[in-house]
Amino acid sequence: MYKIVRKEVLNPSVSLIEVEAPYIAKKAEPGQFIILRIDENGERIPFTIADYDREAGTVTVIFQKVGKTTYQLDTLGEGDYILDFVGPLGVASHFENVKRAAVIGGGLGTAIAYPQAKKLHSLGVDLDIITGFRDKDLIILEKECAENSSNLYVMTDDGSNGNKGFVTNKLKELIDGGAQYDVVIAIGPLVMMKAVAELTRPYGIKTIVSMNPIMIDGTGMCGGCRVTVGGETKFACVDGPDFDGHQVDFDQAILRSRMFKEQEGLSLKNHQCRMEGMKNA
């Protein structure tokens, strides 16, 4: 059993939990993830490690309420326990010979991009962070990103925070303005990562994306998390989740990500209906 020692609501749909998991905290690195199961009847669900504290022995994950399991997870609070919490899984990110970089987070992807940025900043890299959200009420980790970057640019689709536009608009502006990046790291919705990769391609800028497809066992055995990279089949759980954005077949990944939308919607609907029934009982 793994105890939740801290919970924080970041916005109406996104929450943070800090979990007591000393063995995972001891070895965790940016780019890696965990798989948790709330209880014996729960599904296995992966979350990127948003942060870790080796001394305190805790691991932080940030999640958005989008399906049955994440809604259930959000009902837990400080002092509650999670049945299974396994990791660290995946290949840690590598940042050799990087002097200047841009880290881009789209929506909840900002939580995944943050540990990468924090690591780069600790290595003395000249770092620009660009984050994008639909509106100002959905912005997360602004303070943390500001503290771990040379420059932070927070964009909103509607301009409600004073910076209207997509992350690609700001990235192109910076590149055309003379920014010479050794690497661009983009993490967020598939369509956003694809747009960033297509933007950097003609400039010849190395671009890393984090792939988070459907995942079950986290050991490469089930094949559910397969992605096509450079014409070859890779498994995000053991070969990634970081991949060369210029080699990823995003069109295929986008189609596969939509395969179980109907079933996911029904599962969430049934879960919420049962919860409503309990409230009215």
MARKOLSE-460338 format. One record per residue (C-alpha): residue in three letters; x, y, z. Coordinates in Angstrom, 1 decimal, decimal comma. Each point is the difference from the previous one (the first is absolute). Layout:
ATOM  code       X       Y       Z
ATOM   ALA       X       Y       Z
...
This chain:
ATOM  code       X       Y       Z
ATOM   MET     0,0     0,0     0,0
ATOM   TYR     1,2     3,5    -0,9
ATOM   LYS    -1,0     3,0     2,1
ATOM   ILE    -1,1     3,3    -1,5
ATOM   VAL     1,9     2,6     2,1
ATOM   ARG    -1,1     3,1    -1,9
ATOM   LYS    -2,8     1,0    -2,4
ATOM   GLU    -0,4     3,2    -1,8
ATOM   VAL    -2,7     1,1    -2,5
ATOM   LEU     1,8     1,9    -2,8
ATOM   ASN    -3,1     0,9    -2,0
ATOM   PRO    -3,6    -1,3    -0,2
ATOM   SER     1,0    -3,1    -2,0
ATOM   VAL     3,6    -0,6     1,1
ATOM   SER     1,4    -1,2     3,3
ATOM   LEU     3,4    -0,8     1,5
ATOM   ILE     0,7    -2,8     2,4
ATOM   GLU     3,3    -0,7     1,8
ATOM   VAL     0,4    -3,6     0,9
ATOM   GLU     2,2    -1,7     2,5
ATOM   ALA     2,1    -2,3    -2,1
ATOM   PRO     3,7     0,1     1,2
ATOM   TYR     1,4    -2,8    -2,3
ATOM   ILE    -1,4     1,7    -3,1
ATOM   ALA     1,1     3,5     1,1
ATOM   LYS     3,5    -1,3     0,5
ATOM   LYS     0,4    -1,0    -3,6
ATOM   ALA    -2,5     2,3    -1,9
ATOM   GLU     1,3     2,2    -2,8
ATOM   PRO    -1,7     2,5    -2,3
ATOM   GLY    -1,9    -1,6    -2,9
ATOM   GLN    -0,9    -3,2     2,0
ATOM   PHE    -3,5    -1,0     1,1
ATOM   ILE    -1,9    -2,2     2,5
ATOM   ILE    -3,0    -2,2    -0,3
ATOM   LEU    -2,5     0,0     2,8
ATOM   ARG    -3,1    -1,9     1,0
ATOM   ILE    -2,4     1,5     2,5
ATOM   ASP    -1,4    -3,2     1,3
ATOM   GLU    -0,4    -3,7    -0,8
ATOM   ASN    -2,7     0,7    -2,6
ATOM   GLY     1,7     3,0    -1,5
ATOM   GLU     1,7     0,2    -3,4
ATOM   ARG     3,7     0,6    -0,5
ATOM   ILE     0,6     3,5    -1,1
ATOM   PRO     3,4     1,8    -0,8
ATOM   PHE     1,0     3,4     1,2
ATOM   THR     3,2     1,9    -0,7
ATOM   ILE     2,1     0,8     3,1
ATOM   ALA    -0,5     3,7     0,3
ATOM   ASP     2,5     0,4     2,9
ATOM   TYR     1,7    -2,0     2,7
ATOM   ASP     1,7     0,6     3,3
ATOM   ARG     2,7    -2,5     0,8
ATOM   GLU     0,4     1,2     3,6
ATOM   ALA    -3,7    -0,1     0,8
ATOM   GLY    -0,5    -3,1    -2,0
ATOM   THR    -3,0     1,3    -2,0
ATOM   VAL    -1,0     0,0    -3,6
ATOM   THR    -2,4     2,6    -1,5
ATOM   VAL    -2,5    -0,6    -2,8
ATOM   ILE    -2,4     2,4    -1,6
ATOM   PHE    -3,2    -1,2    -1,7
ATOM   GLN    -3,0     1,3    -1,8
ATOM   LYS    -3,5    -1,3     0,7
ATOM   VAL    -0,9    -1,5    -3,4
ATOM   GLY    -1,1    -3,6     0,7
ATOM   LYS    -1,3    -2,3     2,6
ATOM   THR     3,3    -0,7     1,8
ATOM   THR     1,1     3,6     0,2
ATOM   TYR    -3,3     1,0     1,4
ATOM   GLN     0,3    -2,7     2,6
ATOM   LEU     3,6     1,0     0,8
ATOM   ASP    -1,2     3,6     0,5
ATOM   THR    -2,3    -1,2     2,8
ATOM   LEU     3,1    -1,0     2,1
ATOM   GLY     1,6     2,5     2,3
ATOM   GLU     3,0     0,4     2,3
ATOM   GLY     0,3    -3,0     2,2
ATOM   ASP    -1,7    -2,4    -2,4
ATOM   TYR     1,8    -2,9    -1,7
ATOM   ILE     0,5    -1,3    -3,5
ATOM   LEU     0,3    -3,7    -0,4
ATOM   ASP     2,7    -0,2    -2,7
ATOM   PHE     2,6     2,6    -1,0
ATOM   VAL     2,7    -1,5    -2,3
ATOM   GLY     3,1     1,6    -1,5
ATOM   PRO     2,1     1,7    -1,0
ATOM   LEU    -0,8    -1,3    -3,5
ATOM   GLY     1,2     1,1    -3,5
ATOM   VAL     3,3     1,5    -1,1
ATOM   ALA     1,2     3,1     1,8
ATOM   SER     0,5     3,1    -2,2
ATOM   HIS     3,6     0,8    -1,0
ATOM   PHE     1,4     3,5    -0,5
ATOM   GLU     3,6    -0,3    -1,1
ATOM   ASN     1,7     3,0    -1,6
ATOM   VAL    -3,1     2,2     0,3
ATOM   LYS     0,8     3,7     0,6
ATOM   ARG    -3,3     1,6    -1,1
ATOM   ALA    -3,4    -1,6    -0,2
ATOM   ALA    -3,7     0,6    -0,2
ATOM   VAL    -2,4    -2,1     2,0
ATOM   ILE    -3,6     0,2    -1,2
ATOM   GLY    -3,0    -1,2     2,0
ATOM   GLY    -3,6    -0,1    -1,3
ATOM   GLY    -2,7    -0,1     2,7
ATOM   LEU     0,5    -2,9     2,3
ATOM   GLY     3,2    -0,7    -1,9
ATOM   THR     1,5     2,8     2,0
ATOM   ALA     0,1    -2,3     3,0
ATOM   ILE     2,1    -2,5    -2,1
ATOM   ALA     2,2     2,7    -1,4
ATOM   TYR     0,7     1,5     3,4
ATOM   PRO     2,4    -2,6     1,3
ATOM   GLN     2,0     0,1    -3,3
ATOM   ALA     0,3     3,7     0,3
ATOM   LYS     1,0    -0,2     3,7
ATOM   LYS     2,8    -2,4    -0,9
ATOM   LEU     1,2     2,1    -2,9
ATOM   HIS     0,0     3,2     2,1
ATOM   SER     2,0    -1,8     2,8
ATOM   LEU     2,6    -0,9    -2,6
ATOM   GLY     0,5     3,7    -0,9
ATOM   VAL    -1,8    -0,1    -3,3
ATOM   ASP    -1,3     3,2    -1,5
ATOM   LEU    -3,6    -0,9     0,0
ATOM   ASP    -3,2     1,4    -1,5
ATOM   ILE    -3,3    -1,5     1,1
ATOM   ILE    -3,1     0,4    -2,0
ATOM   THR    -3,3    -1,2     1,4
ATOM   GLY    -3,5     0,1    -1,6
ATOM   PHE    -3,5    -0,2     1,4
ATOM   ARG    -3,5     0,7    -1,2
ATOM   ASP    -0,5     2,8     2,4
ATOM   LYS     1,6     1,6     3,1
ATOM   ASP    -2,1    -2,1     2,5
ATOM   LEU     1,7    -3,2    -1,2
ATOM   ILE     3,6     1,2     0,4
ATOM   ILE     2,1    -2,3     2,3
ATOM   LEU     3,5     0,1     1,4
ATOM   GLU     0,7     3,6    -1,1
ATOM   LYS     2,0     0,8     3,1
ATOM   GLU     2,0    -3,3    -0,2
ATOM   CYS     0,8     0,5    -3,7
ATOM   ALA     1,1     3,6     0,6
ATOM   GLU     2,4    -1,1     2,7
ATOM   ASN     1,6    -2,6    -2,3
ATOM   SER     0,5     1,9    -3,2
ATOM   SER     1,8     2,9    -1,5
ATOM   ASN    -3,2     1,2    -1,7
ATOM   LEU    -3,6    -1,1     0,4
ATOM   TYR    -2,7     0,6    -2,5
ATOM   VAL    -3,6    -1,0     0,9
ATOM   MET    -2,4     0,0    -3,0
ATOM   THR    -3,8    -0,3     0,0
ATOM   ASP    -2,3    -0,7    -2,9
ATOM   ASP    -2,3     2,8     0,9
ATOM   GLY     2,6     2,5     1,2
ATOM   SER    -1,6     0,2     3,5
ATOM   ASN     3,4     0,3     1,6
ATOM   GLY     1,2     2,6    -2,4
ATOM   ASN     1,9    -2,3    -2,3
ATOM   LYS    -2,2    -1,3    -2,7
ATOM   GLY     1,2    -2,8    -2,3
ATOM   PHE     1,3    -3,5    -0,2
ATOM   VAL     3,3    -1,3     1,3
ATOM   THR     1,2    -0,4    -3,6
ATOM   ASN    -0,6     3,8    -0,6
ATOM   LYS     2,4     0,9     2,8
ATOM   LEU     2,5    -2,7    -1,0
ATOM   LYS     0,2     1,2    -3,6
ATOM   GLU     0,3     3,6     1,3
ATOM   LEU     3,0    -0,9     2,2
ATOM   ILE     1,7    -2,1    -2,7
ATOM   ASP    -0,4     2,7    -2,7
ATOM   GLY     1,2     2,5     2,6
ATOM   GLY     3,3    -1,8     0,2
ATOM   ALA    -0,4    -2,7     2,7
ATOM   GLN     2,4    -2,8    -0,8
ATOM   TYR    -1,3    -3,0     1,8
ATOM   ASP     1,9    -3,3     0,4
ATOM   VAL    -3,2    -1,7     0,7
ATOM   VAL    -3,8     0,6     0,2
ATOM   ILE    -2,0    -2,2     2,4
ATOM   ALA    -3,7     0,0    -0,7
ATOM   ILE    -2,5    -1,8     2,3
ATOM   GLY    -3,8     0,2    -0,3
ATOM   PRO    -2,8    -1,0    -2,3
ATOM   LEU     1,0    -2,0    -3,0
ATOM   VAL    -1,1     2,7    -2,4
ATOM   MET     2,1     2,6     1,8
ATOM   MET     3,1    -2,2     0,0
ATOM   LYS    -0,5    -0,7    -3,7
ATOM   ALA    -0,3     3,8    -0,7
ATOM   VAL     3,2     0,7     2,0
ATOM   ALA     1,9    -2,7    -1,8
ATOM   GLU    -1,1     1,3    -3,4
ATOM   LEU     1,0     3,5     1,0
ATOM   THR     3,5    -1,0     1,0
ATOM   ARG     0,6    -2,4    -2,8
ATOM   PRO     1,1     2,6    -2,7
ATOM   TYR     2,3     1,6     2,6
ATOM   GLY     1,7    -3,3     0,7
ATOM   ILE    -0,5     0,4     3,7
ATOM   LYS     0,1    -3,3     2,0
ATOM   THR    -3,5    -0,5     1,4
ATOM   ILE    -1,0    -2,4     2,7
ATOM   VAL    -3,6    -1,0     0,8
ATOM   SER    -1,5    -2,1     2,7
ATOM   MET    -2,5    -2,7    -1,2
ATOM   ASN    -2,6    -1,1     2,4
ATOM   PRO    -2,2    -2,5    -1,9
ATOM   ILE    -2,3    -2,6     1,6
ATOM   MET     2,1    -2,0     2,4
ATOM   ILE    -0,9    -3,1     2,1
ATOM   ASP     3,0    -1,9     1,5
ATOM   GLY     2,8     2,5    -0,4
ATOM   THR     2,6    -2,7    -0,9
ATOM   GLY    -0,4    -0,3    -3,8
ATOM   MET    -1,9    -3,2     0,1
ATOM   CYS    -3,5     1,0    -0,9
ATOM   GLY     0,9     2,1    -3,0
ATOM   GLY    -2,8     2,5     0,7
ATOM   CYS     2,4     3,0     0,1
ATOM   ARG     1,5    -0,6    -3,4
ATOM   VAL     1,0     3,0    -2,1
ATOM   THR     1,7     0,2    -3,4
ATOM   VAL     3,3     1,9     0,1
ATOM   GLY     2,2     0,2    -3,1
ATOM   GLY    -2,1    -2,8    -1,6
ATOM   GLU     0,6    -2,4     2,9
ATOM   THR    -2,3    -1,1     2,8
ATOM   LYS     1,0     1,2     3,4
ATOM   PHE    -1,6    -0,4     3,4
ATOM   ALA    -0,4     3,2     2,0
ATOM   CYS     0,3    -1,7     3,3
ATOM   VAL     3,4    -1,5    -0,5
ATOM   ASP     1,5     1,8    -3,1
ATOM   GLY    -1,4     3,4     1,1
ATOM   PRO    -1,9     2,0     0,9
ATOM   ASP     2,4     2,4    -1,7
ATOM   PHE     0,4    -0,2    -3,8
ATOM   ASP     1,3     2,0    -2,9
ATOM   GLY    -2,9     2,1    -1,0
ATOM   HIS     1,1     0,1    -3,6
ATOM   GLN    -0,2    -3,8    -0,2
ATOM   VAL    -3,4    -0,6     1,7
ATOM   ASP    -3,0    -1,0    -2,1
ATOM   PHE    -2,4     2,4     1,7
ATOM   ASP    -2,9    -0,6    -2,4
ATOM   GLN     0,0    -3,7     1,0
ATOM   ALA     0,4     0,9     3,7
ATOM   ILE    -2,9     2,4    -0,1
ATOM   LEU    -2,3    -2,6    -1,6
ATOM   ARG     0,9    -2,7     2,6
ATOM   SER    -0,6     2,5     2,8
ATOM   ARG    -3,6     0,2    -1,0
ATOM   MET    -0,7    -3,7    -0,2
ATOM   PHE    -1,7    -0,4     3,4
ATOM   LYS    -1,6     3,5     0,3
ATOM   GLU    -3,5    -1,5     0,0
ATOM   GLN     0,8    -2,7     2,6
ATOM   GLU     1,8     2,6     2,2
ATOM   GLY    -3,0     2,3    -0,2
ATOM   LEU    -2,4    -2,8     1,0
ATOM   SER     2,2    -1,1     2,9
ATOM   LEU     0,1     3,6     1,4
ATOM   LYS    -3,7     0,4    -0,5
ATOM   ASN    -0,9    -3,2     1,9
ATOM   HIS     2,4     0,9     2,8
ATOM   GLN    -1,4     3,5     0,4
ATOM   CYS    -3,6    -1,3    -0,1
ATOM   ARG     0,7    -2,5     2,8
ATOM   MET     1,6     2,8     2,0
ATOM   GLU    -3,0     2,2    -0,5
ATOM   GLY    -2,2    -2,8     1,2
ATOM   MET     2,0    -0,4     3,2
ATOM   LYS    -0,3     3,7     0,7
ATOM   ASN    -3,8    -0,1    -0,4
ATOM   ALA    -0,4    -3,2     2,1
